[in-house]
Amino acid sequence: MGAGSSSSIHSADLPKLLCCACVEQSTVAMEETCGRYDTVLQPGCHFMPWCVGRRVAGYLSLRVQQLDVRCETKSKDNVFVTVVASVQYRAIADKAYDAFYRLSNAREQIQSYVFDVIRASVPNMNLDQVFEQKNEVARAVEEELAKAMTMYGYEIVQTLIIDIEPDEVVKRAMNDINAAARLRVAAAERAEADKIQQVKRAEGEAESKYLAGVGVARQRQAIVEGLRRFVPDEKSVMDMVLATQYFDTIRDIGATSRAATVFIPHGPAAVHDMAAQVRDGVLQAAAYAPGAGTK
């Protein structure tokens, strides 16, 4: 054999030529003799005389593997939704024979059970319930997979619902509903704030007018008391107070260009008539007041 032919031997064929098999960590191998299962080879190097019909039929990983399954289904309120389930599983070392020989494709088998459980669970829920109860859906998938895959030598480590994707039109509608609800709350808060401002403003105006009225009343009282010292006639005092108030009012009206108050009739003689009307009103009110005698 020449140098060129010896260099053509691949490194992967070297263990076979040496009649040995190397099994990596977290992996087991299926040994067969003349096509019949013999034993499970643990990690390490094993003598494998192929000349007598012994060989490695295949390798089985014991590491945890993950499978993401996308399942499209319809909710109870007729909304199409895509549910993404993540399944973590691994082969059981003690059941390596079942995992290798009884199941040709574990990933397709798991995917079929995930489809079956999700399409049986989600149609019984509204879209909001699908989001709220995704843990219950994941638990149902995990329980069904555990019962089905244990007999094939696989352990279901964990199952998660990692995403729920409604149709794009439905997502936009849900966002619009949420935005409208928040705008309604914001409008109510703004209206409440405006109400508080108006109430406080009205209370301030009422307090201001009350204090102004108290000031005017005290002013008039001081004027009356001052006049009584020099004018003994009560009628004359009243006429002078009314005249003073009348001219103060005319002054205030003339001080602003936007006044909308009109006095009819207008003139100094009107003060006398107004005083007479006030006196008549006071006398009539006193005559008809409760407890007053009828003359």
Backbone as CSV, one residue per row, in Angstrom:
resi,resn,N_x,N_y,N_z,CA_x,CA_y,CA_z,C_x,C_y,C_z
1,MET,0.856,-1.179,0.000,0.000,0.000,0.000,0.901,1.240,0.000
2,GLY,0.635,2.160,-0.929,1.467,3.337,-1.060,1.123,4.387,-0.026
3,ALA,1.986,5.435,-0.014,1.769,6.525,0.936,0.499,7.267,0.627
4,GLY,0.166,7.382,-0.703,-1.052,8.112,-1.082,-2.286,7.405,-0.599
5,SER,-2.341,6.058,-0.663,-3.529,5.322,-0.242,-3.692,5.328,1.257
6,SER,-2.609,5.311,2.026,-2.715,5.316,3.485,-3.206,6.652,3.994
7,SER,-2.834,7.750,3.321,-3.287,9.071,3.772,-4.750,9.295,3.473
8,SER,-5.358,8.464,2.626,-6.772,8.627,2.277,-7.698,8.054,3.336
9,ILE,-7.180,7.373,4.330,-8.015,6.808,5.399,-8.502,7.943,6.292
10,HIS,-9.832,8.077,6.418,-10.423,9.169,7.223,-10.248,8.880,8.706
11,SER,-10.093,9.935,9.521,-9.879,9.755,10.957,-11.081,9.131,11.630
12,ALA,-12.305,9.338,11.060,-13.509,8.753,11.656,-13.545,7.246,11.476
13,ASP,-12.827,6.729,10.475,-12.811,5.281,10.244,-11.741,4.573,11.075
14,LEU,-10.901,5.348,11.736,-9.811,4.734,12.487,-10.298,3.868,13.644
15,PRO,-11.280,4.323,14.498,-11.752,3.433,15.572,-12.331,2.128,15.041
16,LYS,-12.982,2.212,13.884,-13.563,0.989,13.323,-12.482,0.021,12.885
17,LEU,-11.421,0.561,12.299,-10.327,-0.312,11.883,-9.632,-0.937,13.075
18,LEU,-9.660,-0.202,14.208,-9.029,-0.728,15.420,-9.991,-1.558,16.255
19,CYS,-11.234,-1.780,15.743,-12.259,-2.585,16.425,-12.639,-2.007,17.782
20,CYS,-12.815,-0.696,17.849,-13.251,-0.064,19.082,-14.259,1.029,18.757
21,ALA,-15.061,1.399,19.762,-16.076,2.447,19.617,-15.954,3.397,20.794
22,CYS,-15.958,4.692,20.517,-15.871,5.717,21.558,-17.234,6.389,21.726
23,VAL,-17.742,6.358,22.939,-19.036,6.968,23.255,-18.782,8.211,24.093
24,GLU,-19.282,9.355,23.641,-19.040,10.617,24.346,-19.884,10.718,25.610
25,GLN,-19.495,11.710,26.454,-20.226,11.952,27.699,-21.655,12.404,27.383
26,SER,-22.609,12.042,28.282,-24.040,12.355,28.124,-24.609,11.720,26.869
27,THR,-24.031,10.611,26.463,-24.487,9.883,25.282,-24.369,8.392,25.563
28,VAL,-25.281,7.624,24.998,-25.186,6.164,25.047,-25.259,5.649,23.610
29,ALA,-24.759,4.425,23.422,-24.748,3.808,22.101,-25.450,2.464,22.152
30,MET,-26.067,2.099,21.032,-26.768,0.817,20.925,-25.857,-0.190,20.218
31,GLU,-25.474,-1.238,20.936,-24.623,-2.274,20.342,-25.497,-3.410,19.804
32,GLU,-25.210,-3.804,18.580,-25.912,-4.918,17.942,-24.917,-5.977,17.501
33,THR,-25.384,-7.197,17.544,-24.581,-8.323,17.061,-25.356,-9.011,15.954
34,CYS,-24.800,-8.942,14.761,-25.463,-9.511,13.581,-26.871,-8.937,13.402
35,GLY,-27.013,-7.647,13.659,-28.284,-6.970,13.435,-29.269,-7.079,14.583
36,ARG,-28.918,-7.715,15.653,-29.797,-7.882,16.798,-29.260,-7.085,17.992
37,TYR,-30.197,-6.434,18.709,-29.802,-5.625,19.868,-29.083,-6.492,20.882
38,ASP,-27.972,-5.932,21.393,-27.181,-6.663,22.361,-27.184,-5.942,23.714
39,THR,-26.681,-4.693,23.761,-26.599,-3.960,25.022,-26.468,-2.465,24.750
40,VAL,-26.536,-1.697,25.862,-26.359,-0.239,25.790,-24.942,0.074,26.237
41,LEU,-24.220,0.784,25.397,-22.844,1.156,25.703,-22.827,2.511,26.389
42,GLN,-22.182,2.558,27.553,-22.076,3.786,28.313,-20.889,4.616,27.785
43,PRO,-20.783,5.904,28.221,-19.669,6.725,27.739,-18.318,6.076,28.015
44,GLY,-17.426,6.153,27.032,-16.093,5.570,27.140,-15.708,4.861,25.852
45,CYS,-14.614,4.091,25.915,-14.128,3.349,24.758,-14.454,1.866,24.926
46,HIS,-15.031,1.273,23.898,-15.493,-0.119,23.964,-14.882,-0.917,22.812
47,PHE,-14.494,-2.179,23.124,-13.967,-3.091,22.106,-15.117,-3.572,21.232
48,MET,-14.990,-3.418,19.916,-16.096,-3.720,19.008,-15.535,-4.475,17.790
49,PRO,-15.354,-5.817,17.915,-14.808,-6.588,16.788,-15.843,-6.747,15.670
50,TRP,-15.767,-5.887,14.697,-16.758,-5.902,13.615,-16.655,-7.170,12.781
51,CYS,-15.510,-7.812,12.892,-15.332,-9.018,12.080,-16.257,-10.155,12.498
52,VAL,-16.770,-10.091,13.748,-17.688,-11.139,14.206,-19.134,-10.641,14.227
53,GLY,-19.402,-9.528,13.557,-20.775,-9.035,13.426,-21.211,-8.029,14.479
54,ARG,-20.351,-7.618,15.327,-20.710,-6.623,16.358,-20.485,-5.213,15.809
55,ARG,-21.453,-4.342,16.084,-21.340,-2.974,15.593,-22.182,-2.040,16.462
56,VAL,-21.958,-0.737,16.293,-22.763,0.284,16.967,-23.893,0.685,16.032
57,ALA,-25.130,0.428,16.443,-26.276,0.747,15.589,-26.583,2.238,15.565
58,GLY,-26.233,2.939,16.635,-26.497,4.377,16.676,-26.245,4.939,18.062
59,TYR,-26.323,6.253,18.157,-26.066,6.958,19.417,-27.327,7.698,19.846
60,LEU,-27.487,7.804,21.171,-28.644,8.485,21.733,-28.168,9.497,22.764
61,SER,-28.492,10.761,22.539,-28.079,11.819,23.459,-28.996,11.845,24.681
62,LEU,-28.372,12.029,25.853,-29.132,12.147,27.102,-29.267,13.603,27.559
63,ARG,-28.801,14.538,26.752,-28.905,15.952,27.095,-30.362,16.427,26.948
64,VAL,-30.652,17.508,27.684,-31.970,18.128,27.554,-32.039,18.853,26.217
65,GLN,-33.068,18.571,25.460,-33.274,19.192,24.166,-34.538,20.046,24.202
66,GLN,-34.611,20.999,23.297,-35.752,21.914,23.262,-36.375,21.905,21.873
67,LEU,-37.703,21.911,21.875,-38.466,21.933,20.623,-39.519,23.023,20.728
68,ASP,-39.474,23.987,19.818,-40.478,25.054,19.756,-41.513,24.689,18.710
69,VAL,-42.762,24.671,19.144,-43.864,24.262,18.267,-44.804,25.450,18.090
70,ARG,-45.057,25.826,16.829,-46.013,26.882,16.499,-47.316,26.240,16.045
71,CYS,-48.373,26.558,16.753,-49.675,25.937,16.479,-50.711,27.031,16.248
72,GLU,-51.335,27.019,15.098,-52.389,27.984,14.786,-53.746,27.369,15.112
73,THR,-54.546,28.085,15.846,-55.861,27.594,16.242,-56.817,28.771,16.373
74,LYS,-58.041,28.507,16.810,-59.067,29.547,16.912,-59.641,29.543,18.317
75,SER,-59.813,30.744,18.868,-60.361,30.869,20.218,-61.883,30.762,20.186
76,LYS,-62.494,30.790,21.365,-63.948,30.646,21.483,-64.699,31.803,20.836
77,ASP,-64.090,32.999,20.844,-64.729,34.158,20.217,-64.277,34.347,18.774
78,ASN,-63.878,33.223,18.131,-63.594,33.188,16.692,-62.437,34.101,16.289
79,VAL,-61.390,34.098,17.081,-60.175,34.851,16.763,-59.062,33.847,16.486
80,PHE,-58.468,33.922,15.295,-57.360,33.029,14.970,-56.104,33.509,15.690
81,VAL,-55.428,32.579,16.326,-54.277,32.917,17.149,-53.211,31.831,16.963
82,THR,-51.955,32.255,16.969,-50.834,31.320,16.879,-50.185,31.193,18.255
83,VAL,-50.185,29.984,18.780,-49.615,29.708,20.101,-48.262,29.017,19.902
84,VAL,-47.236,29.564,20.534,-45.886,28.991,20.435,-45.569,28.307,21.763
85,ALA,-45.387,26.987,21.709,-45.076,26.198,22.899,-43.622,25.729,22.821
86,SER,-42.910,25.842,23.939,-41.531,25.384,24.018,-41.476,24.159,24.937
87,VAL,-41.051,23.024,24.377,-41.016,21.761,25.116,-39.558,21.360,25.333
88,GLN,-39.192,21.144,26.587,-37.865,20.665,26.932,-37.978,19.191,27.339
89,TYR,-37.200,18.351,26.709,-37.310,16.903,26.935,-35.921,16.265,26.853
90,ARG,-35.840,15.027,27.332,-34.590,14.270,27.239,-34.892,12.785,27.302
91,ALA,-33.973,11.995,26.768,-34.117,10.541,26.814,-33.722,10.035,28.201
92,ILE,-34.466,9.038,28.688,-34.194,8.451,29.999,-33.138,7.360,29.830
93,ALA,-32.058,7.458,30.617,-30.950,6.518,30.445,-31.397,5.075,30.664
94,ASP,-32.262,4.839,31.639,-32.708,3.474,31.931,-33.638,2.919,30.852
95,LYS,-34.191,3.831,30.015,-35.100,3.388,28.948,-34.527,3.735,27.580
96,ALA,-33.216,3.635,27.476,-32.559,3.973,26.219,-33.023,3.063,25.081
97,TYR,-33.296,1.787,25.374,-33.754,0.862,24.332,-35.071,1.354,23.722
98,ASP,-36.027,1.760,24.599,-37.311,2.235,24.088,-37.146,3.534,23.302
99,ALA,-36.313,4.435,23.792,-36.136,5.708,23.106,-35.492,5.537,21.736
100,PHE,-34.626,4.527,21.590,-33.925,4.353,20.316,-34.708,3.490,19.323
101,TYR,-35.351,2.420,19.826,-35.954,1.450,18.917,-37.468,1.618,18.740
102,ARG,-38.154,2.172,19.737,-39.612,2.224,19.656,-40.143,3.480,18.981
103,LEU,-39.294,4.501,18.860,-39.758,5.762,18.296,-38.778,6.203,17.221
104,SER,-39.301,6.372,15.997,-38.417,6.743,14.889,-38.077,8.227,14.901
105,ASN,-39.032,9.091,15.296,-38.801,10.541,15.308,-39.508,11.151,16.509
106,ALA,-38.744,11.397,17.568,-39.340,11.908,18.804,-39.883,13.326,18.628
107,ARG,-39.224,14.158,17.842,-39.655,15.539,17.682,-41.009,15.634,16.987
108,GLU,-41.202,14.827,15.974,-42.503,14.842,15.298,-43.607,14.302,16.201
109,GLN,-43.277,13.297,17.011,-44.265,12.749,17.932,-44.677,13.803,18.967
110,ILE,-43.699,14.512,19.543,-44.002,15.566,20.524,-44.830,16.666,19.883
111,GLN,-44.461,17.065,18.676,-45.203,18.118,17.978,-46.661,17.714,17.766
112,SER,-46.915,16.465,17.454,-48.290,16.007,17.233,-49.119,16.109,18.509
113,TYR,-48.538,15.724,19.641,-49.275,15.822,20.903,-49.507,17.276,21.299
114,VAL,-48.528,18.161,21.043,-48.712,19.586,21.351,-49.856,20.157,20.526
115,PHE,-49.884,19.842,19.240,-50.987,20.298,18.389,-52.325,19.828,18.936
116,ASP,-52.385,18.565,19.332,-53.650,17.987,19.785,-54.160,18.673,21.046
117,VAL,-53.282,18.906,22.021,-53.712,19.496,23.292,-54.098,20.965,23.104
118,ILE,-53.283,21.718,22.382,-53.575,23.150,22.200,-54.873,23.338,21.430
119,ARG,-55.073,22.565,20.382,-56.293,22.715,19.581,-57.524,22.170,20.280
120,ALA,-57.322,21.443,21.370,-58.457,21.012,22.187,-58.736,21.979,23.332
121,SER,-57.740,22.753,23.760,-57.899,23.640,24.917,-58.285,25.057,24.525
122,VAL,-57.570,25.635,23.570,-57.780,27.050,23.220,-59.184,27.326,22.702
123,PRO,-59.799,26.477,21.872,-61.156,26.784,21.402,-62.201,26.892,22.511
124,ASN,-61.884,26.471,23.729,-62.822,26.604,24.851,-62.628,27.913,25.622
125,MET,-61.716,28.782,25.164,-61.414,30.033,25.867,-61.596,31.217,24.930
126,ASN,-61.988,32.354,25.516,-61.938,33.612,24.776,-60.487,34.063,24.659
127,LEU,-60.254,35.041,23.785,-58.877,35.476,23.552,-58.229,35.996,24.828
128,ASP,-58.969,36.765,25.617,-58.409,37.271,26.874,-58.068,36.132,27.819
129,GLN,-58.907,35.094,27.836,-58.638,33.954,28.717,-57.411,33.178,28.263
130,VAL,-57.137,33.168,26.947,-55.939,32.480,26.457,-54.684,33.128,27.042
131,PHE,-54.677,34.472,27.085,-53.533,35.172,27.676,-53.476,34.950,29.188
132,GLU,-54.650,34.982,29.833,-54.682,34.871,31.288,-54.352,33.455,31.768
133,GLN,-54.740,32.429,30.988,-54.612,31.046,31.435,-53.572,30.274,30.622
134,LYS,-52.550,30.956,30.147,-51.539,30.264,29.342,-50.776,29.228,30.175
135,ASN,-50.640,29.478,31.484,-49.969,28.478,32.324,-50.784,27.190,32.419
136,GLU,-52.133,27.328,32.446,-52.972,26.138,32.476,-52.848,25.358,31.165
137,VAL,-52.751,26.075,30.036,-52.564,25.398,28.742,-51.223,24.673,28.724
138,ALA,-50.165,25.339,29.222,-48.847,24.694,29.264,-48.864,23.463,30.155
139,ARG,-49.585,23.551,31.290,-49.654,22.406,32.189,-50.389,21.234,31.536
140,ALA,-51.458,21.537,30.805,-52.204,20.474,30.118,-51.325,19.804,29.058
141,VAL,-50.558,20.595,28.314,-49.653,20.024,27.309,-48.603,19.143,27.972
142,GLU,-48.028,19.628,29.075,-46.980,18.864,29.757,-47.517,17.542,30.311
143,GLU,-48.699,17.570,30.902,-49.275,16.340,31.453,-49.551,15.315,30.354
144,GLU,-50.099,15.785,29.229,-50.396,14.854,28.132,-49.120,14.283,27.529
145,LEU,-48.102,15.135,27.362,-46.836,14.653,26.818,-46.152,13.680,27.767
146,ALA,-46.223,13.951,29.080,-45.573,13.072,30.051,-46.177,11.670,29.995
147,LYS,-47.517,11.610,29.897,-48.156,10.286,29.836,-47.802,9.548,28.550
148,ALA,-47.715,10.297,27.445,-47.495,9.639,26.161,-46.030,9.292,25.920
149,MET,-45.107,10.168,26.309,-43.710,9.972,25.939,-42.936,9.101,26.914
150,THR,-43.444,8.891,28.132,-42.730,8.040,29.094,-42.631,6.613,28.570
151,MET,-43.667,6.151,27.922,-43.646,4.786,27.392,-42.657,4.623,26.239
152,TYR,-42.238,5.744,25.663,-41.243,5.687,24.600,-39.837,6.008,25.104
153,GLY,-39.683,6.162,26.426,-38.355,6.372,26.986,-37.925,7.823,27.048
154,TYR,-38.876,8.747,27.002,-38.534,10.168,27.060,-39.186,10.823,28.264
155,GLU,-38.472,11.760,28.876,-38.970,12.534,30.003,-39.226,13.972,29.553
156,ILE,-40.413,14.494,29.882,-40.736,15.883,29.589,-40.276,16.720,30.783
157,VAL,-39.247,17.527,30.593,-38.682,18.320,31.682,-39.580,19.510,32.007
158,GLN,-39.987,20.256,30.993,-40.820,21.439,31.212,-41.466,21.852,29.892
159,THR,-42.651,22.427,30.022,-43.364,22.944,28.857,-43.820,24.369,29.149
160,LEU,-43.521,25.278,28.237,-43.860,26.689,28.408,-44.594,27.196,27.180
161,ILE,-45.562,28.083,27.419,-46.184,28.825,26.326,-45.438,30.151,26.254
162,ILE,-44.574,30.302,25.267,-43.677,31.457,25.224,-44.236,32.603,24.393
163,ASP,-45.263,32.373,23.606,-45.809,33.471,22.803,-47.226,33.136,22.374
164,ILE,-48.054,34.192,22.327,-49.425,34.090,21.821,-49.594,35.221,20.825
165,GLU,-49.820,34.906,19.580,-49.857,35.902,18.516,-51.227,35.904,17.843
166,PRO,-52.094,36.864,18.212,-53.365,36.992,17.482,-53.116,37.547,16.083
167,ASP,-54.162,37.531,15.274,-54.070,38.140,13.956,-53.742,39.626,14.091
168,GLU,-53.025,40.173,13.102,-52.566,41.559,13.179,-53.727,42.537,13.308
169,VAL,-54.831,42.260,12.595,-56.006,43.139,12.686,-56.569,43.123,14.095
170,VAL,-56.590,41.951,14.735,-57.098,41.837,16.098,-56.193,42.582,17.072
171,LYS,-54.878,42.503,16.880,-53.958,43.217,17.762,-54.159,44.724,17.660
172,ARG,-54.370,45.221,16.444,-54.615,46.658,16.297,-55.922,47.058,16.979
173,ALA,-56.954,46.209,16.843,-58.232,46.511,17.496,-58.090,46.510,19.013
174,MET,-57.337,45.552,19.560,-57.120,45.498,21.005,-56.370,46.744,21.487
175,ASN,-55.379,47.183,20.713,-54.650,48.390,21.086,-55.564,49.618,21.040
176,ASP,-56.457,49.670,20.037,-57.384,50.803,19.946,-58.341,50.824,21.132
177,ILE,-58.828,49.653,21.535,-59.734,49.573,22.682,-59.022,50.037,23.953
178,ASN,-57.794,49.582,24.125,-57.020,49.983,25.299,-56.757,51.486,25.298
179,ALA,-56.396,52.022,24.104,-56.136,53.455,24.012,-57.397,54.266,24.299
180,ALA,-58.553,53.801,23.770,-59.814,54.520,24.016,-60.170,54.507,25.499
181,ALA,-59.951,53.383,26.161,-60.249,53.313,27.599,-59.365,54.270,28.385
182,ARG,-58.091,54.341,28.018,-57.187,55.245,28.732,-57.531,56.704,28.456
183,LEU,-57.945,57.001,27.210,-58.353,58.370,26.898,-59.609,58.746,27.678
184,ARG,-60.529,57.779,27.852,-61.743,58.050,28.625,-61.400,58.350,30.084
185,VAL,-60.476,57.599,30.644,-60.053,57.863,32.024,-59.374,59.219,32.133
186,ALA,-58.530,59.528,31.129,-57.841,60.822,31.155,-58.837,61.973,31.044
187,ALA,-59.876,61.807,30.178,-60.887,62.856,30.045,-61.651,63.051,31.351
188,ALA,-61.972,61.952,32.020,-62.673,62.055,33.299,-61.809,62.760,34.343
189,GLU,-60.511,62.462,34.341,-59.616,63.118,35.300,-59.493,64.614,34.998
190,ARG,-59.400,64.950,33.699,-59.330,66.376,33.341,-60.611,67.101,33.729
191,ALA,-61.778,66.452,33.483,-63.040,67.078,33.858,-63.129,67.279,35.369
192,GLU,-62.656,66.299,36.130,-62.669,66.432,37.587,-61.758,67.570,38.040
193,ALA,-60.611,67.698,37.371,-59.700,68.788,37.714,-60.324,70.153,37.386
194,ASP,-60.999,70.240,36.217,-61.678,71.495,35.860,-62.786,71.820,36.847
195,LYS,-63.503,70.788,37.274,-64.573,70.995,38.248,-64.015,71.562,39.560
196,ILE,-62.914,70.986,40.014,-62.305,71.461,41.263,-61.865,72.917,41.117
197,GLN,-61.272,73.236,39.951,-60.833,74.609,39.735,-62.019,75.580,39.730
198,GLN,-63.108,75.184,39.050,-64.278,76.059,39.001,-64.910,76.234,40.378
199,VAL,-64.984,75.140,41.150,-65.559,75.231,42.491,-64.697,76.141,43.371
200,LYS,-63.373,75.944,43.292,-62.498,76.787,44.096,-62.576,78.246,43.658
201,ARG,-62.692,78.452,42.333,-62.808,79.819,41.847,-64.104,80.461,42.325
202,ALA,-65.219,79.686,42.270,-66.505,80.206,42.738,-66.476,80.480,44.241
203,GLU,-65.842,79.560,44.992,-65.734,79.791,46.437,-64.923,81.056,46.722
204,GLY,-63.859,81.263,45.934,-63.063,82.464,46.125,-63.844,83.727,45.800
205,GLU,-64.597,83.661,44.682,-65.411,84.827,44.328,-66.475,85.095,45.384
206,ALA,-67.123,84.023,45.882,-68.145,84.201,46.914,-67.542,84.811,48.178
207,GLU,-66.368,84.326,48.577,-65.715,84.869,49.766,-65.317,86.323,49.547
208,SER,-64.842,86.609,48.305,-64.452,87.983,48.004,-65.658,88.928,48.048
209,LYS,-66.779,88.484,47.442,-67.975,89.322,47.453,-68.526,89.475,48.870
210,TYR,-68.426,88.394,49.643,-68.895,88.477,51.033,-68.084,89.509,51.811
211,LEU,-66.778,89.443,51.670,-65.930,90.393,52.383,-66.146,91.819,51.883
212,ALA,-66.352,91.944,50.545,-66.636,93.277,50.010,-67.945,93.820,50.560
213,GLY,-68.952,92.925,50.663,-70.235,93.347,51.224,-70.107,93.752,52.683
214,VAL,-69.286,92.970,53.422,-69.083,93.331,54.823,-68.408,94.696,54.928
215,GLY,-67.446,94.941,54.024,-66.773,96.236,54.045,-67.711,97.396,53.709
216,VAL,-68.565,97.179,52.685,-69.517,98.226,52.324,-70.502,98.476,53.461
217,ALA,-70.983,97.370,54.088,-71.932,97.520,55.194,-71.307,98.302,56.351
218,ARG,-70.063,97.979,56.655,-69.394,98.715,57.732,-69.191,100.193,57.357
219,GLN,-68.916,100.402,56.049,-68.761,101.786,55.599,-70.068,102.558,55.762
220,ARG,-71.163,101.960,55.336,-72.469,102.621,55.452,-72.846,102.851,56.930
221,GLN,-72.514,101.843,57.738,-72.835,101.972,59.158,-72.065,103.135,59.781
222,ALA,-70.817,103.260,59.383,-70.013,104.371,59.902,-70.560,105.714,59.439
223,ILE,-71.026,105.744,58.164,-71.590,106.992,57.649,-72.868,107.363,58.406
224,VAL,-73.738,106.360,58.634,-74.995,106.611,59.343,-74.730,107.086,60.757
225,GLU,-73.807,106.421,61.432,-73.501,106.823,62.812,-72.925,108.240,62.856
226,GLY,-72.126,108.584,61.850,-71.576,109.924,61.824,-72.631,110.989,61.559
227,LEU,-73.578,110.650,60.658,-74.642,111.616,60.351,-75.591,111.808,61.539
228,ARG,-75.825,110.724,62.274,-76.762,110.825,63.410,-76.275,111.795,64.485
229,ARG,-74.967,112.010,64.516,-74.448,112.938,65.522,-74.846,114.392,65.225
230,PHE,-75.002,114.673,63.929,-75.266,116.061,63.537,-76.675,116.264,62.986
231,VAL,-77.352,115.181,62.526,-78.712,115.291,61.971,-79.638,114.475,62.850
232,PRO,-80.498,115.120,63.601,-81.367,114.365,64.514,-82.491,113.640,63.788
233,ASP,-82.899,114.116,62.615,-84.037,113.525,61.898,-83.572,112.230,61.202
234,GLU,-84.229,111.122,61.520,-83.875,109.808,60.925,-84.133,109.813,59.431
235,LYS,-85.209,110.468,59.008,-85.563,110.509,57.589,-84.470,111.225,56.796
236,SER,-83.980,112.292,57.309,-82.934,113.034,56.614,-81.642,112.229,56.531
237,VAL,-81.352,111.484,57.583,-80.171,110.614,57.560,-80.283,109.573,56.457
238,MET,-81.473,108.936,56.349,-81.694,107.924,55.331,-81.557,108.524,53.939
239,ASP,-82.119,109.742,53.736,-82.028,110.370,52.416,-80.577,110.659,52.053
240,MET,-79.808,111.105,53.016,-78.410,111.420,52.737,-77.594,110.152,52.425
241,VAL,-77.894,109.039,53.126,-77.199,107.768,52.855,-77.524,107.273,51.459
242,LEU,-78.810,107.311,51.095,-79.202,106.876,49.761,-78.579,107.749,48.688
243,ALA,-78.530,109.073,48.944,-77.918,109.958,47.964,-76.434,109.654,47.806
244,THR,-75.767,109.397,48.927,-74.340,109.049,48.867,-74.114,107.772,48.076
245,GLN,-74.927,106.745,48.338,-74.789,105.467,47.622,-75.109,105.641,46.146
246,TYR,-76.084,106.504,45.849,-76.474,106.741,44.462,-75.309,107.347,43.686
247,PHE,-74.688,108.371,44.254,-73.587,109.029,43.560,-72.344,108.129,43.495
248,ASP,-72.138,107.277,44.517,-71.031,106.313,44.440,-71.233,105.346,43.277
249,THR,-72.481,104.920,43.100,-72.785,104.008,41.993,-72.550,104.664,40.655
250,ILE,-72.999,105.917,40.496,-72.770,106.654,39.252,-71.273,106.812,38.986
251,ARG,-70.502,107.043,40.049,-69.056,107.166,39.893,-68.427,105.860,39.404
252,ASP,-68.868,104.720,39.993,-68.316,103.432,39.587,-68.669,103.103,38.147
253,ILE,-69.898,103.458,37.737,-70.290,103.191,36.354,-69.457,104.020,35.392
254,GLY,-69.207,105.269,35.740,-68.414,106.130,34.864,-66.956,105.770,34.828
255,ALA,-66.464,105.008,35.825,-65.039,104.671,35.880,-64.654,103.564,34.912
256,THR,-65.624,102.849,34.358,-65.325,101.746,33.438,-66.035,101.980,32.121
257,SER,-65.373,101.572,31.045,-65.953,101.753,29.702,-66.812,100.576,29.279
258,ARG,-66.873,99.521,30.084,-67.620,98.318,29.702,-68.815,98.096,30.615
259,ALA,-69.279,99.121,31.289,-70.414,98.983,32.187,-71.686,98.736,31.380
260,ALA,-72.536,97.832,31.891,-73.792,97.506,31.209,-74.992,97.786,32.091
261,THR,-74.828,98.641,33.112,-75.906,98.960,34.040,-76.536,100.291,33.636
262,VAL,-77.874,100.327,33.624,-78.609,101.535,33.246,-79.571,101.861,34.357
263,PHE,-79.593,103.110,34.835,-80.517,103.562,35.878,-81.665,104.328,35.218
264,ILE,-82.883,103.903,35.491,-84.080,104.596,34.986,-85.028,104.780,36.158
265,PRO,-85.545,105.958,36.507,-85.112,107.236,35.892,-83.789,107.690,36.463
266,HIS,-83.209,108.697,35.806,-81.902,109.203,36.213,-82.023,110.692,36.546
267,GLY,-81.457,111.068,37.670,-81.506,112.454,38.090,-81.546,112.555,39.591
268,PRO,-81.203,113.738,40.151,-81.201,113.876,41.616,-82.569,113.654,42.238
269,ALA,-83.649,113.980,41.510,-84.987,113.803,42.074,-85.326,112.343,42.278
270,ALA,-84.665,111.484,41.511,-84.940,110.056,41.632,-84.515,109.510,42.974
271,VAL,-83.574,110.193,43.632,-83.117,109.735,44.940,-84.242,109.849,45.950
272,HIS,-84.997,110.953,45.897,-86.114,111.140,46.821,-87.170,110.068,46.626
273,ASP,-87.485,109.774,45.361,-88.484,108.732,45.088,-87.987,107.379,45.566
274,MET,-86.725,107.078,45.359,-86.172,105.790,45.794,-86.192,105.685,47.302
275,ALA,-85.892,106.768,48.007,-85.935,106.750,49.464,-87.338,106.507,49.961
276,ALA,-88.326,107.136,49.326,-89.723,106.920,49.724,-90.121,105.469,49.524
277,GLN,-89.693,104.871,48.410,-90.022,103.465,48.138,-89.368,102.550,49.169
278,VAL,-88.156,102.856,49.545,-87.476,102.013,50.540,-88.186,102.107,51.878
279,ARG,-88.575,103.328,52.294,-89.262,103.480,53.577,-90.598,102.763,53.560
280,ASP,-91.346,102.908,52.471,-92.637,102.216,52.380,-92.447,100.703,52.454
281,GLY,-91.433,100.206,51.795,-91.190,98.764,51.837,-90.819,98.287,53.222
282,VAL,-89.994,99.043,53.926,-89.612,98.659,55.285,-90.809,98.678,56.208
283,LEU,-91.673,99.701,56.088,-92.852,99.789,56.952,-93.829,98.650,56.670
284,GLN,-94.023,98.332,55.381,-94.936,97.235,55.035,-94.388,95.896,55.529
285,ALA,-93.097,95.700,55.410,-92.510,94.445,55.895,-92.645,94.335,57.397
286,ALA,-92.483,95.445,58.108,-92.627,95.409,59.565,-94.067,95.168,59.967
287,ALA,-95.018,95.696,59.185,-96.433,95.528,59.511,-96.886,94.081,59.320
288,TYR,-96.347,93.395,58.298,-96.776,92.029,58.021,-95.816,90.973,58.564
289,ALA,-94.896,91.393,59.343,-93.960,90.426,59.919,-94.668,89.553,60.962
290,PRO,-94.266,88.278,61.158,-94.903,87.400,62.149,-94.785,88.000,63.543
291,GLY,-95.912,88.007,64.271,-95.924,88.552,65.619,-96.321,90.020,65.679
292,ALA,-96.373,90.690,64.487,-96.785,92.113,64.504,-98.290,92.197,64.566
293,GLY,-98.835,93.101,65.352,-100.279,93.249,65.487,-100.862,94.049,64.318
294,THR,-102.151,93.777,64.005,-102.829,94.483,62.914,-103.573,95.680,63.491
295,LYS,-103.236,96.863,62.927,-103.837,98.109,63.444,-105.049,98.468,62.622
